[in-house]
């Protein structure tokens, strides 16, 4: 390939970069890793025989999907080898090993994570690599199952099942917004909004007089208060504290996750009776977090 052809190919690749980055970020949940995947995609393109590529955008999307799939499988292997992964650190472990020259602006990643949906990123991270690939490429980017199937080494029909299974997990196995769940969501959303706004009076109206807040040992070791009792004390405790919390389904009930830059750190579980919060539990223990079933709220925005 001469210099002119190389430059033309580079220009065509740059026109696709933002799309490829979007795909990779939803696949990996890390901007540093997403940029690494996009760079690897360029390297593969520069070595490929482009004369046989009819649709460059589709070809690149498939390649970046394959690169991300391999990265997810490698990540899963590392997690299985070391179950002592720290969840108290706000910096994703994968980024701590990134090359110094590939520094990601934390504010940029925080904004991107919030635009995608922190809750979605947390739930996607619960899928296995094949499920995540099938769901992201098909449901989020409309890639046909026939093009996804070779990446996961399955038939199109089996790949469709992967996406279907992932969809059920993301959506809470088809949970419907019944009256009780609707009340829970109204109360939790109001609580989080009042906390973010620092509205003490609004918090008081949502809390049972005998409400109890408690945190597990991991959260306490990371700086959380172990226990707070009474509406006034809990309201003061939560003033301005829920900036990163986003509502999700936790074991089928409306709760919240705190996930800086899309990486799960703590879940909040609420007990609600007669429209009032009677208990708030903060869970940060990695083993406990892995056992929780997390899903997006069945209707409306989870952000």
Secondary structure, 3 states (H helix, E strand, C coil): CCHHHHHHHHHHHHHHHHHHHHHHHHHHCCHHHHHHHHHHHHHHHHHCCHHHCCCHHHHHHHHHHHHHHHHHHHHHHHHHHCCCCCCCCCCCHHHHCCCCCCCCCHHHHHHHHHHHCHHHHHHHCCCCHHHHHHHHHHHHCCCCHHHHHHHHCCCHHHHHHHHHHHHHHHCCCCCCCCHHHHHHHHHHHHHHHHHHHCCHHHHHHHEEEEEEEEECHHHHHCCCCCEEECHHHHHHHHCCCCCCEEEEEECCEEEEEECHHHCCCEEEEEEEECCEEEEEEEECCHHHHHHCCEECCCCCCCC
